Amino acid sequence: MTEERKKRRHIEREFGVPFAGEILDPSQWTQTALKKLPATGPLDLPTLFGRTAPLIVDLGCGNGRFLLGSAVWRPNCDHLGSDVLPVVIRYATRRGNQRGSTNLRFAVCDAQRMLEVYLPPHSVAEIHCYHPQPYYDPSQVHLRLISPSFLALVHRTLVPGGLFFIQSDNPGYWRYIREIVPMFFDFHERIGRWPDAPKGRTRREILALRRGLPVFRGSGTARRDLDESTALHLAESLPPPIFDADRRLRELDE
Ligand SMILES: C[S@@+](CC[C@H](N)C(=O)[O-])C[C@H]1O[C@@H](n2cnc3c(N)ncnc32)[C@H](O)[C@@H]1O
């Protein structure tokens, strides 16, 4: 077998788009699952990663595609992904382990709880949130992640100058996000795809692009004129994420 063919065997693809890194010999595999979270928090980050480095967090990380890539491309940063669904975290950790990642951990954990309990204030360099679920069923609307109180926690958790990234393919959700996020962040909508991943940074972005859906992207730094208690007060005065999620889009999620 030629070297090129051997290498291709070790590169995985999803919808034809490669995952970063390659599957190593099992002797080089690592443990990226954070199986047991402390009962009360916060996480001891230097002990968890065995060093002190800028931390990049993906909330609702799904199968971990974005962090798997970032961990390869940014070895000087640590990475933590969380999702409420154990099955997607199993996919993410398997790939992280097989790539021998030492700067990557995944946990089954609710995003709001991760911010509220496990991540100390001003401890994270970047917080990413790709395609939070719009929840079409009225009985599930209260589960929508991007809310004023969630954003106040993101604001609290970022280091000064740290960045929040948010993206959705749901126009109703995006209208809400565009209205609320600038209250907490100096926010800029991004025109066009991410240059590091033109076919999509995440599984859901790849799917949305393949289906011809518009993808809305933005990022921003925490507003410096807001301290923690002002941000919390502000959150109480802002509307919850009630918007028309457009049920016609529902079948795309199934
Ligand atoms: C549409 S998927 C997007 C996954 C991934 N970010 C992507 O772009 O491919 C939404 C993900 O958010 C997760 N999720 C929903 N509510 C959550 C919560 N409160 N905390 C953490 N994850 C959540 C779901 O389990 C699901 O994996």
PDBQT file of the ligand as one rigid body, heavy atoms in Angstrom, charges set to zero:
ROOT
HETATM    1  C1  LIG A 301     -28.444  21.366  16.323  1.00  0.00    +0.000 C 
HETATM    2  S1  LIG A 301     -27.287  20.540  17.353  1.00  0.00    +0.000 S 
HETATM    3  C2  LIG A 301     -25.752  21.371  16.915  1.00  0.00    +0.000 C 
HETATM    4  C3  LIG A 301     -24.554  20.586  17.327  1.00  0.00    +0.000 C 
HETATM    5  C4  LIG A 301     -23.230  21.216  16.916  1.00  0.00    +0.000 C 
HETATM    6  N1  LIG A 301     -22.974  22.436  17.649  1.00  0.00    +0.000 N 
HETATM    7  C5  LIG A 301     -23.210  21.455  15.441  1.00  0.00    +0.000 C 
HETATM    8  O1  LIG A 301     -23.266  22.636  15.046  1.00  0.00    +0.000 OA
HETATM    9  O2  LIG A 301     -23.138  20.471  14.684  1.00  0.00    +0.000 OA
HETATM   10  C6  LIG A 301     -27.616  21.207  18.965  1.00  0.00    +0.000 C 
HETATM   11  C7  LIG A 301     -26.853  20.494  20.059  1.00  0.00    +0.000 C 
HETATM   12  O3  LIG A 301     -27.072  21.156  21.291  1.00  0.00    +0.000 OA
HETATM   13  C8  LIG A 301     -27.243  20.195  22.302  1.00  0.00    +0.000 C 
HETATM   14  N2  LIG A 301     -27.961  20.858  23.400  1.00  0.00    +0.000 N 
HETATM   15  C9  LIG A 301     -29.256  21.224  23.458  1.00  0.00    +0.000 A 
HETATM   16  N3  LIG A 301     -29.533  21.841  24.618  1.00  0.00    +0.000 NA
HETATM   17  C10 LIG A 301     -28.358  21.884  25.323  1.00  0.00    +0.000 A 
HETATM   18  C11 LIG A 301     -27.984  22.377  26.591  1.00  0.00    +0.000 A 
HETATM   19  N4  LIG A 301     -28.847  22.998  27.388  1.00  0.00    +0.000 N 
HETATM   20  N5  LIG A 301     -26.709  22.239  26.991  1.00  0.00    +0.000 NA
HETATM   21  C12 LIG A 301     -25.797  21.606  26.184  1.00  0.00    +0.000 A 
HETATM   22  N6  LIG A 301     -26.100  21.108  24.983  1.00  0.00    +0.000 NA
HETATM   23  C13 LIG A 301     -27.357  21.252  24.547  1.00  0.00    +0.000 A 
HETATM   24  C14 LIG A 301     -27.982  19.067  21.626  1.00  0.00    +0.000 C 
HETATM   25  O4  LIG A 301     -27.854  17.838  22.320  1.00  0.00    +0.000 OA
HETATM   26  C15 LIG A 301     -27.305  19.054  20.260  1.00  0.00    +0.000 C 
HETATM   27  O5  LIG A 301     -26.180  18.194  20.249  1.00  0.00    +0.000 OA
ENDROOT
TORSDOF 0
